[in-house]
Amino acid sequence: MADEAHDPGLLFLIAQYEMLGMIGLGKLPDPTGAAPSRDLGRARQAIDLLEMLERKTRGNLTAVEEGELRRVLTLLRLNFVAEASAASGGGDRDG
């Protein structure tokens, strides 16, 4: 991990993809004003892009950047599994 100060632009980028993922999972309303709805493809795309960012920046992130990226990926992955299970009828979405 690099010792320099964290890059607010990178943290903003991570936050943007977190928001896009949560919108795709139906956890946040669509910014267009539409009611929240589940779009697992949109959520998967956000996760895939953050995973690519994680691979491409490995060893070059500050502790803050790496921690935030891991936090967001964990949050999105866990919610994705829950929503995918609910979509296939394998779980209770409210539980």
Biopython code that builds the backbone (N, CA, C, O; Angstrom):
import numpy as np
from Bio.PDB.StructureBuilder import StructureBuilder

atoms = [
    (1, "MET", "N", (0.834, -1.187, 0.000)),
    (1, "MET", "CA", (0.000, 0.000, 0.000)),
    (1, "MET", "C", (0.871, 1.239, 0.000)),
    (1, "MET", "O", (1.906, 1.287, 0.665)),
    (2, "ALA", "N", (0.451, 2.217, -0.735)),
    (2, "ALA", "CA", (1.182, 3.479, -0.794)),
    (2, "ALA", "C", (0.947, 4.263, 0.489)),
    (2, "ALA", "O", (-0.087, 4.110, 1.140)),
    (3, "ASP", "N", (1.920, 5.110, 0.850)),
    (3, "ASP", "CA", (1.826, 5.894, 2.079)),
    (3, "ASP", "C", (1.280, 7.299, 1.850)),
    (3, "ASP", "O", (1.000, 8.014, 2.813)),
    (4, "GLU", "N", (1.128, 7.702, 0.606)),
    (4, "GLU", "CA", (0.675, 9.064, 0.336)),
    (4, "GLU", "C", (-0.789, 9.260, 0.726)),
    (4, "GLU", "O", (-1.508, 8.303, 1.012)),
    (5, "ALA", "N", (-1.205, 10.508, 0.729)),
    (5, "ALA", "CA", (-2.588, 10.848, 1.083)),
    (5, "ALA", "C", (-3.546, 10.220, 0.082)),
    (5, "ALA", "O", (-3.218, 10.033, -1.090)),
    (6, "HIS", "N", (-4.736, 9.901, 0.572)),
    (6, "HIS", "CA", (-5.716, 9.279, -0.324)),
    (6, "HIS", "C", (-6.231, 10.302, -1.343)),
    (6, "HIS", "O", (-6.191, 11.513, -1.125)),
    (7, "ASP", "N", (-6.705, 9.770, -2.441)),
    (7, "ASP", "CA", (-7.201, 10.580, -3.554)),
    (7, "ASP", "C", (-8.716, 10.713, -3.446)),
    (7, "ASP", "O", (-9.429, 9.720, -3.589)),
    (8, "PRO", "N", (-9.227, 11.932, -3.194)),
    (8, "PRO", "CA", (-10.676, 12.090, -3.079)),
    (8, "PRO", "C", (-11.406, 11.711, -4.367)),
    (8, "PRO", "O", (-12.558, 11.281, -4.316)),
    (9, "GLY", "N", (-10.759, 11.863, -5.507)),
    (9, "GLY", "CA", (-11.382, 11.481, -6.776)),
    (9, "GLY", "C", (-11.633, 9.988, -6.849)),
    (9, "GLY", "O", (-12.669, 9.556, -7.355)),
    (10, "LEU", "N", (-10.695, 9.195, -6.350)),
    (10, "LEU", "CA", (-10.872, 7.746, -6.344)),
    (10, "LEU", "C", (-11.992, 7.356, -5.387)),
    (10, "LEU", "O", (-12.812, 6.492, -5.701)),
    (11, "LEU", "N", (-12.026, 7.991, -4.225)),
    (11, "LEU", "CA", (-13.099, 7.701, -3.271)),
    (11, "LEU", "C", (-14.459, 8.087, -3.845)),
    (11, "LEU", "O", (-15.455, 7.403, -3.608)),
    (12, "PHE", "N", (-14.498, 9.186, -4.599)),
    (12, "PHE", "CA", (-15.746, 9.605, -5.242)),
    (12, "PHE", "C", (-16.168, 8.575, -6.292)),
    (12, "PHE", "O", (-17.350, 8.243, -6.392)),
    (13, "LEU", "N", (-15.219, 8.071, -7.067)),
    (13, "LEU", "CA", (-15.514, 7.056, -8.082)),
    (13, "LEU", "C", (-16.076, 5.791, -7.426)),
    (13, "LEU", "O", (-17.055, 5.222, -7.908)),
    (14, "ILE", "N", (-15.458, 5.359, -6.337)),
    (14, "ILE", "CA", (-15.948, 4.185, -5.621)),
    (14, "ILE", "C", (-17.372, 4.432, -5.125)),
    (14, "ILE", "O", (-18.230, 3.555, -5.229)),
    (15, "ALA", "N", (-17.619, 5.626, -4.586)),
    (15, "ALA", "CA", (-18.960, 5.965, -4.082)),
    (15, "ALA", "C", (-19.988, 5.974, -5.205)),
    (15, "ALA", "O", (-21.130, 5.559, -5.005)),
    (16, "GLN", "N", (-19.592, 6.446, -6.389)),
    (16, "GLN", "CA", (-20.513, 6.449, -7.528)),
    (16, "GLN", "C", (-20.937, 5.027, -7.892)),
    (16, "GLN", "O", (-22.117, 4.765, -8.122)),
    (17, "TYR", "N", (-19.973, 4.117, -7.942)),
    (17, "TYR", "CA", (-20.311, 2.741, -8.297)),
    (17, "TYR", "C", (-21.067, 2.044, -7.173)),
    (17, "TYR", "O", (-21.876, 1.152, -7.428)),
    (18, "GLU", "N", (-20.808, 2.446, -5.933)),
    (18, "GLU", "CA", (-21.611, 1.923, -4.829)),
    (18, "GLU", "C", (-23.070, 2.334, -5.025)),
    (18, "GLU", "O", (-23.977, 1.516, -4.871)),
    (19, "MET", "N", (-23.287, 3.592, -5.360)),
    (19, "MET", "CA", (-24.647, 4.080, -5.566)),
    (19, "MET", "C", (-25.310, 3.374, -6.754)),
    (19, "MET", "O", (-26.467, 2.965, -6.660)),
    (20, "LEU", "N", (-24.595, 3.231, -7.857)),
    (20, "LEU", "CA", (-25.158, 2.531, -9.015)),
    (20, "LEU", "C", (-25.514, 1.086, -8.675)),
    (20, "LEU", "O", (-26.550, 0.578, -9.102)),
    (21, "GLY", "N", (-24.651, 0.429, -7.906)),
    (21, "GLY", "CA", (-24.934, -0.936, -7.490)),
    (21, "GLY", "C", (-26.167, -1.015, -6.604)),
    (21, "GLY", "O", (-27.008, -1.896, -6.782)),
    (22, "MET", "N", (-26.273, -0.106, -5.660)),
    (22, "MET", "CA", (-27.420, -0.107, -4.747)),
    (22, "MET", "C", (-28.716, 0.232, -5.489)),
    (22, "MET", "O", (-29.779, -0.283, -5.140)),
    (23, "ILE", "N", (-28.638, 1.085, -6.501)),
    (23, "ILE", "CA", (-29.819, 1.366, -7.332)),
    (23, "ILE", "C", (-30.222, 0.091, -8.066)),
    (23, "ILE", "O", (-31.403, -0.253, -8.117)),
    (24, "GLY", "N", (-29.244, -0.608, -8.633)),
    (24, "GLY", "CA", (-29.527, -1.855, -9.338)),
    (24, "GLY", "C", (-30.097, -2.931, -8.427)),
    (24, "GLY", "O", (-30.871, -3.780, -8.870)),
    (25, "LEU", "N", (-29.720, -2.896, -7.171)),
    (25, "LEU", "CA", (-30.230, -3.868, -6.207)),
    (25, "LEU", "C", (-31.598, -3.482, -5.663)),
    (25, "LEU", "O", (-32.206, -4.234, -4.901)),
    (26, "GLY", "N", (-32.079, -2.309, -6.057)),
    (26, "GLY", "CA", (-33.379, -1.849, -5.586)),
    (26, "GLY", "C", (-33.335, -1.266, -4.186)),
    (26, "GLY", "O", (-34.376, -1.089, -3.552)),
    (27, "LYS", "N", (-32.145, -0.966, -3.700)),
    (27, "LYS", "CA", (-31.975, -0.428, -2.349)),
    (27, "LYS", "C", (-32.059, 1.095, -2.318)),
    (27, "LYS", "O", (-32.298, 1.684, -1.263)),
    (28, "LEU", "N", (-31.862, 1.733, -3.468)),
    (28, "LEU", "CA", (-31.958, 3.188, -3.590)),
    (28, "LEU", "C", (-32.859, 3.511, -4.772)),
    (28, "LEU", "O", (-32.922, 2.738, -5.729)),
    (29, "PRO", "N", (-33.556, 4.641, -4.722)),
    (29, "PRO", "CA", (-34.389, 5.017, -5.865)),
    (29, "PRO", "C", (-33.534, 5.437, -7.052)),
    (29, "PRO", "O", (-32.426, 5.947, -6.884)),
    (30, "ASP", "N", (-34.050, 5.222, -8.226)),
    (30, "ASP", "CA", (-33.398, 5.660, -9.450)),
    (30, "ASP", "C", (-33.372, 7.184, -9.469)),
    (30, "ASP", "O", (-34.380, 7.808, -9.139)),
    (31, "PRO", "N", (-32.254, 7.806, -9.844)),
    (31, "PRO", "CA", (-32.189, 9.270, -9.852)),
    (31, "PRO", "C", (-33.157, 9.928, -10.831)),
    (31, "PRO", "O", (-33.379, 11.137, -10.752)),
    (32, "THR", "N", (-33.733, 9.168, -11.740)),
    (32, "THR", "CA", (-34.699, 9.735, -12.679)),
    (32, "THR", "C", (-36.048, 9.973, -12.018)),
    (32, "THR", "O", (-36.943, 10.568, -12.617)),
    (33, "GLY", "N", (-36.193, 9.503, -10.772)),
    (33, "GLY", "CA", (-37.449, 9.663, -10.062)),
    (33, "GLY", "C", (-38.297, 8.412, -10.069)),
    (33, "GLY", "O", (-39.338, 8.358, -9.415)),
    (34, "ALA", "N", (-37.863, 7.417, -10.798)),
    (34, "ALA", "CA", (-38.605, 6.153, -10.822)),
    (34, "ALA", "C", (-38.508, 5.470, -9.457)),
    (34, "ALA", "O", (-37.536, 5.658, -8.725)),
    (35, "ALA", "N", (-39.496, 4.702, -9.140)),
    (35, "ALA", "CA", (-39.497, 3.958, -7.881)),
    (35, "ALA", "C", (-38.343, 2.951, -7.884)),
    (35, "ALA", "O", (-37.931, 2.485, -8.947)),
    (36, "PRO", "N", (-37.822, 2.613, -6.702)),
    (36, "PRO", "CA", (-36.758, 1.609, -6.659)),
    (36, "PRO", "C", (-37.208, 0.300, -7.304)),
    (36, "PRO", "O", (-38.321, -0.171, -7.068)),
    (37, "SER", "N", (-36.340, -0.273, -8.110)),
    (37, "SER", "CA", (-36.625, -1.567, -8.722)),
    (37, "SER", "C", (-35.309, -2.323, -8.868)),
    (37, "SER", "O", (-34.238, -1.725, -8.972)),
    (38, "ARG", "N", (-35.413, -3.629, -8.873)),
    (38, "ARG", "CA", (-34.228, -4.478, -8.933)),
    (38, "ARG", "C", (-33.810, -4.695, -10.382)),
    (38, "ARG", "O", (-34.618, -5.104, -11.216)),
    (39, "ASP", "N", (-32.543, -4.418, -10.675)),
    (39, "ASP", "CA", (-31.935, -4.679, -11.975)),
    (39, "ASP", "C", (-30.579, -5.305, -11.683)),
    (39, "ASP", "O", (-29.569, -4.609, -11.579)),
    (40, "LEU", "N", (-30.570, -6.630, -11.552)),
    (40, "LEU", "CA", (-29.355, -7.321, -11.147)),
    (40, "LEU", "C", (-28.226, -7.179, -12.158)),
    (40, "LEU", "O", (-27.056, -7.252, -11.784)),
    (41, "GLY", "N", (-28.549, -6.982, -13.419)),
    (41, "GLY", "CA", (-27.518, -6.753, -14.424)),
    (41, "GLY", "C", (-26.775, -5.459, -14.160)),
    (41, "GLY", "O", (-25.551, -5.397, -14.283)),
    (42, "ARG", "N", (-27.508, -4.442, -13.802)),
    (42, "ARG", "CA", (-26.903, -3.142, -13.474)),
    (42, "ARG", "C", (-26.028, -3.268, -12.219)),
    (42, "ARG", "O", (-24.928, -2.719, -12.166)),
    (43, "ALA", "N", (-26.519, -3.983, -11.229)),
    (43, "ALA", "CA", (-25.754, -4.195, -10.003)),
    (43, "ALA", "C", (-24.493, -4.999, -10.290)),
    (43, "ALA", "O", (-23.415, -4.665, -9.799)),
    (44, "ARG", "N", (-24.626, -6.062, -11.085)),
    (44, "ARG", "CA", (-23.468, -6.899, -11.433)),
    (44, "ARG", "C", (-22.410, -6.086, -12.174)),
    (44, "ARG", "O", (-21.214, -6.282, -11.960)),
    (45, "GLN", "N", (-22.842, -5.184, -13.036)),
    (45, "GLN", "CA", (-21.893, -4.350, -13.781)),
    (45, "GLN", "C", (-21.100, -3.455, -12.831)),
    (45, "GLN", "O", (-19.890, -3.300, -12.995)),
    (46, "ALA", "N", (-21.762, -2.872, -11.851)),
    (46, "ALA", "CA", (-21.072, -2.032, -10.873)),
    (46, "ALA", "C", (-20.053, -2.860, -10.084)),
    (46, "ALA", "O", (-18.927, -2.415, -9.860)),
    (47, "ILE", "N", (-20.450, -4.060, -9.666)),
    (47, "ILE", "CA", (-19.537, -4.936, -8.929)),
    (47, "ILE", "C", (-18.352, -5.324, -9.804)),
    (47, "ILE", "O", (-17.208, -5.279, -9.351)),
    (48, "ASP", "N", (-18.611, -5.701, -11.043)),
    (48, "ASP", "CA", (-17.539, -6.097, -11.961)),
    (48, "ASP", "C", (-16.532, -4.965, -12.173)),
    (48, "ASP", "O", (-15.324, -5.200, -12.188)),
    (49, "LEU", "N", (-17.022, -3.758, -12.335)),
    (49, "LEU", "CA", (-16.124, -2.621, -12.547)),
    (49, "LEU", "C", (-15.291, -2.323, -11.304)),
    (49, "LEU", "O", (-14.110, -1.992, -11.415)),
    (50, "LEU", "N", (-15.892, -2.437, -10.131)),
    (50, "LEU", "CA", (-15.125, -2.230, -8.900)),
    (50, "LEU", "C", (-14.106, -3.351, -8.693)),
    (50, "LEU", "O", (-13.011, -3.103, -8.187)),
    (51, "GLU", "N", (-14.451, -4.570, -9.076)),
    (51, "GLU", "CA", (-13.492, -5.680, -8.987)),
    (51, "GLU", "C", (-12.314, -5.446, -9.932)),
    (51, "GLU", "O", (-11.169, -5.730, -9.581)),
    (52, "MET", "N", (-12.593, -4.932, -11.122)),
    (52, "MET", "CA", (-11.528, -4.606, -12.066)),
    (52, "MET", "C", (-10.634, -3.508, -11.494)),
    (52, "MET", "O", (-9.409, -3.586, -11.591)),
    (53, "LEU", "N", (-11.243, -2.492, -10.902)),
    (53, "LEU", "CA", (-10.489, -1.403, -10.279)),
    (53, "LEU", "C", (-9.603, -1.955, -9.157)),
    (53, "LEU", "O", (-8.454, -1.541, -9.008)),
    (54, "GLU", "N", (-10.138, -2.880, -8.380)),
    (54, "GLU", "CA", (-9.369, -3.496, -7.298)),
    (54, "GLU", "C", (-8.148, -4.236, -7.857)),
    (54, "GLU", "O", (-7.043, -4.110, -7.329)),
    (55, "ARG", "N", (-8.357, -5.009, -8.932)),
    (55, "ARG", "CA", (-7.243, -5.753, -9.547)),
    (55, "ARG", "C", (-6.185, -4.815, -10.100)),
    (55, "ARG", "O", (-4.991, -5.021, -9.884)),
    (56, "LYS", "N", (-6.620, -3.790, -10.810)),
    (56, "LYS", "CA", (-5.693, -2.893, -11.511)),
    (56, "LYS", "C", (-4.932, -1.964, -10.567)),
    (56, "LYS", "O", (-3.874, -1.448, -10.928)),
    (57, "THR", "N", (-5.457, -1.747, -9.367)),
    (57, "THR", "CA", (-4.797, -0.834, -8.435)),
    (57, "THR", "C", (-4.131, -1.555, -7.269)),
    (57, "THR", "O", (-3.586, -0.910, -6.373)),
    (58, "ARG", "N", (-4.169, -2.881, -7.272)),
    (58, "ARG", "CA", (-3.608, -3.657, -6.151)),
    (58, "ARG", "C", (-2.168, -3.225, -5.883)),
    (58, "ARG", "O", (-1.335, -3.177, -6.787)),
    (59, "GLY", "N", (-1.900, -2.914, -4.617)),
    (59, "GLY", "CA", (-0.561, -2.488, -4.215)),
    (59, "GLY", "C", (-0.309, -1.001, -4.370)),
    (59, "GLY", "O", (0.751, -0.515, -3.976)),
    (60, "ASN", "N", (-1.246, -0.273, -4.929)),
    (60, "ASN", "CA", (-1.063, 1.154, -5.180)),
    (60, "ASN", "C", (-2.068, 2.033, -4.444)),
    (60, "ASN", "O", (-2.154, 3.231, -4.713)),
    (61, "LEU", "N", (-2.820, 1.459, -3.529)),
    (61, "LEU", "CA", (-3.839, 2.221, -2.815)),
    (61, "LEU", "C", (-3.370, 2.546, -1.400)),
    (61, "LEU", "O", (-2.587, 1.805, -0.805)),
    (62, "THR", "N", (-3.859, 3.659, -0.876)),
    (62, "THR", "CA", (-3.619, 3.963, 0.535)),
    (62, "THR", "C", (-4.521, 3.045, 1.359)),
    (62, "THR", "O", (-5.413, 2.391, 0.818)),
    (63, "ALA", "N", (-4.285, 3.003, 2.655)),
    (63, "ALA", "CA", (-5.111, 2.182, 3.534)),
    (63, "ALA", "C", (-6.570, 2.633, 3.480)),
    (63, "ALA", "O", (-7.477, 1.801, 3.502)),
    (64, "VAL", "N", (-6.797, 3.934, 3.409)),
    (64, "VAL", "CA", (-8.165, 4.470, 3.344)),
    (64, "VAL", "C", (-8.840, 4.027, 2.049)),
    (64, "VAL", "O", (-9.982, 3.567, 2.073)),
    (65, "GLU", "N", (-8.149, 4.162, 0.923)),
    (65, "GLU", "CA", (-8.714, 3.779, -0.371)),
    (65, "GLU", "C", (-9.005, 2.285, -0.431)),
    (65, "GLU", "O", (-10.078, 1.870, -0.868)),
    (66, "GLU", "N", (-8.044, 1.483, 0.009)),
    (66, "GLU", "CA", (-8.233, 0.036, -0.015)),
    (66, "GLU", "C", (-9.373, -0.389, 0.903)),
    (66, "GLU", "O", (-10.172, -1.256, 0.551)),
    (67, "GLY", "N", (-9.444, 0.221, 2.072)),
    (67, "GLY", "CA", (-10.520, -0.106, 3.008)),
    (67, "GLY", "C", (-11.883, 0.246, 2.452)),
    (67, "GLY", "O", (-12.831, -0.525, 2.597)),
    (68, "GLU", "N", (-11.993, 1.398, 1.820)),
    (68, "GLU", "CA", (-13.278, 1.808, 1.243)),
    (68, "GLU", "C", (-13.674, 0.905, 0.084)),
    (68, "GLU", "O", (-14.837, 0.520, -0.030)),
    (69, "LEU", "N", (-12.737, 0.570, -0.762)),
    (69, "LEU", "CA", (-13.027, -0.315, -1.886)),
    (69, "LEU", "C", (-13.478, -1.691, -1.391)),
    (69, "LEU", "O", (-14.436, -2.255, -1.918)),
    (70, "ARG", "N", (-12.803, -2.222, -0.398)),
    (70, "ARG", "CA", (-13.204, -3.520, 0.162)),
    (70, "ARG", "C", (-14.575, -3.443, 0.817)),
    (70, "ARG", "O", (-15.392, -4.350, 0.659)),
    (71, "ARG", "N", (-14.834, -2.354, 1.557)),
    (71, "ARG", "CA", (-16.136, -2.191, 2.222)),
    (71, "ARG", "C", (-17.266, -2.186, 1.202)),
    (71, "ARG", "O", (-18.275, -2.870, 1.371)),
    (72, "VAL", "N", (-17.081, -1.403, 0.135)),
    (72, "VAL", "CA", (-18.132, -1.282, -0.877)),
    (72, "VAL", "C", (-18.323, -2.609, -1.608)),
    (72, "VAL", "O", (-19.459, -3.027, -1.836)),
    (73, "LEU", "N", (-17.244, -3.269, -1.974)),
    (73, "LEU", "CA", (-17.380, -4.560, -2.658)),
    (73, "LEU", "C", (-18.076, -5.588, -1.774)),
    (73, "LEU", "O", (-18.918, -6.349, -2.252)),
    (74, "THR", "N", (-17.735, -5.616, -0.506)),
    (74, "THR", "CA", (-18.394, -6.562, 0.411)),
    (74, "THR", "C", (-19.880, -6.256, 0.520)),
    (74, "THR", "O", (-20.709, -7.163, 0.445)),
    (75, "LEU", "N", (-20.218, -4.994, 0.694)),
    (75, "LEU", "CA", (-21.614, -4.577, 0.795)),
    (75, "LEU", "C", (-22.396, -4.971, -0.454)),
    (75, "LEU", "O", (-23.475, -5.555, -0.356)),
    (76, "LEU", "N", (-21.857, -4.654, -1.620)),
    (76, "LEU", "CA", (-22.563, -4.953, -2.867)),
    (76, "LEU", "C", (-22.665, -6.458, -3.112)),
    (76, "LEU", "O", (-23.711, -6.944, -3.542)),
    (77, "ARG", "N", (-21.603, -7.189, -2.847)),
    (77, "ARG", "CA", (-21.630, -8.642, -3.070)),
    (77, "ARG", "C", (-22.667, -9.324, -2.179)),
    (77, "ARG", "O", (-23.448, -10.153, -2.647)),
    (78, "LEU", "N", (-22.668, -8.970, -0.896)),
    (78, "LEU", "CA", (-23.628, -9.598, 0.025)),
    (78, "LEU", "C", (-25.062, -9.269, -0.369)),
    (78, "LEU", "O", (-25.929, -10.143, -0.360)),
    (79, "ASN", "N", (-25.309, -8.013, -0.714)),
    (79, "ASN", "CA", (-26.653, -7.627, -1.129)),
    (79, "ASN", "C", (-27.034, -8.261, -2.453)),
    (79, "ASN", "O", (-28.200, -8.596, -2.661)),
    (80, "PHE", "N", (-26.073, -8.432, -3.354)),
    (80, "PHE", "CA", (-26.342, -9.064, -4.638)),
    (80, "PHE", "C", (-26.797, -10.504, -4.426)),
    (80, "PHE", "O", (-27.778, -10.946, -5.024)),
    (81, "VAL", "N", (-26.085, -11.230, -3.576)),
    (81, "VAL", "CA", (-26.449, -12.621, -3.309)),
    (81, "VAL", "C", (-27.860, -12.691, -2.730)),
    (81, "VAL", "O", (-28.660, -13.537, -3.130)),
    (82, "ALA", "N", (-28.159, -11.805, -1.792)),
    (82, "ALA", "CA", (-29.492, -11.808, -1.179)),
    (82, "ALA", "C", (-30.574, -11.484, -2.205)),
    (82, "ALA", "O", (-31.615, -12.141, -2.234)),
    (83, "GLU", "N", (-30.340, -10.494, -3.033)),
    (83, "GLU", "CA", (-31.341, -10.095, -4.030)),
    (83, "GLU", "C", (-31.479, -11.132, -5.133)),
    (83, "GLU", "O", (-32.586, -11.374, -5.613)),
    (84, "ALA", "N", (-30.387, -11.744, -5.540)),
    (84, "ALA", "CA", (-30.450, -12.800, -6.564)),
    (84, "ALA", "C", (-31.234, -13.993, -6.026)),
    (84, "ALA", "O", (-32.014, -14.612, -6.751)),
    (85, "SER", "N", (-31.024, -14.307, -4.767)),
    (85, "SER", "CA", (-31.759, -15.402, -4.139)),
    (85, "SER", "C", (-33.240, -15.077, -4.066)),
    (85, "SER", "O", (-34.084, -15.926, -4.353)),
    (86, "ALA", "N", (-33.560, -13.837, -3.679)),
    (86, "ALA", "CA", (-34.968, -13.420, -3.599)),
    (86, "ALA", "C", (-35.607, -13.444, -4.987)),
    (86, "ALA", "O", (-36.765, -13.836, -5.131)),
    (87, "ALA", "N", (-34.855, -13.025, -6.010)),
    (87, "ALA", "CA", (-35.398, -12.980, -7.370)),
    (87, "ALA", "C", (-35.708, -14.378, -7.888)),
    (87, "ALA", "O", (-36.632, -14.573, -8.678)),
    (88, "SER", "N", (-34.918, -15.352, -7.429)),
    (88, "SER", "CA", (-35.152, -16.727, -7.894)),
    (88, "SER", "C", (-36.122, -17.472, -6.990)),
    (88, "SER", "O", (-36.356, -18.667, -7.171)),
    (89, "GLY", "N", (-36.681, -16.769, -6.023)),
    (89, "GLY", "CA", (-37.633, -17.397, -5.122)),
    (89, "GLY", "C", (-36.998, -18.172, -4.000)),
    (89, "GLY", "O", (-37.672, -18.935, -3.308)),
    (90, "GLY", "N", (-35.680, -17.985, -3.808)),
    (90, "GLY", "CA", (-34.969, -18.752, -2.800)),
    (90, "GLY", "C", (-34.850, -18.078, -1.451)),
    (90, "GLY", "O", (-34.180, -18.603, -0.561)),
    (91, "GLY", "N", (-35.481, -16.929, -1.274)),
    (91, "GLY", "CA", (-35.322, -16.283, 0.020)),
    (91, "GLY", "C", (-36.345, -15.210, 0.239)),
    (91, "GLY", "O", (-37.061, -14.810, -0.679)),
    (92, "ASP", "N", (-36.407, -14.743, 1.468)),
    (92, "ASP", "CA", (-37.316, -13.687, 1.868)),
    (92, "ASP", "C", (-36.607, -12.357, 1.757)),
    (92, "ASP", "O", (-35.614, -12.134, 2.449)),
    (93, "ARG", "N", (-37.074, -11.490, 0.927)),
    (93, "ARG", "CA", (-36.421, -10.212, 0.676)),
    (93, "ARG", "C", (-36.450, -9.305, 1.899)),
    (93, "ARG", "O", (-35.573, -8.453, 2.043)),
    (94, "ASP", "N", (-37.428, -9.461, 2.780)),
    (94, "ASP", "CA", (-37.543, -8.588, 3.941)),
    (94, "ASP", "C", (-36.782, -9.123, 5.144)),
    (94, "ASP", "O", (-36.672, -8.423, 6.151)),
    (95, "GLY", "N", (-36.262, -10.319, 5.077)),
    (95, "GLY", "CA", (-35.649, -10.960, 6.224)),
    (95, "GLY", "C", (-34.227, -10.760, 6.272)),
    (95, "GLY", "O", (-33.566, -11.246, 7.191)),
]
sb = StructureBuilder()
sb.init_structure("model")
sb.init_model(0)
sb.init_chain("A")
sb.init_seg("    ")
for serial, (resi, resn, name, xyz) in enumerate(atoms, 1):
    if name == "N":
        sb.init_residue(resn, " ", resi, " ")
    sb.init_atom(name, np.array(xyz, "f"), 0.0, 1.0, " ", f" {name:<3s}", serial, name[0])
structure = sb.get_structure()
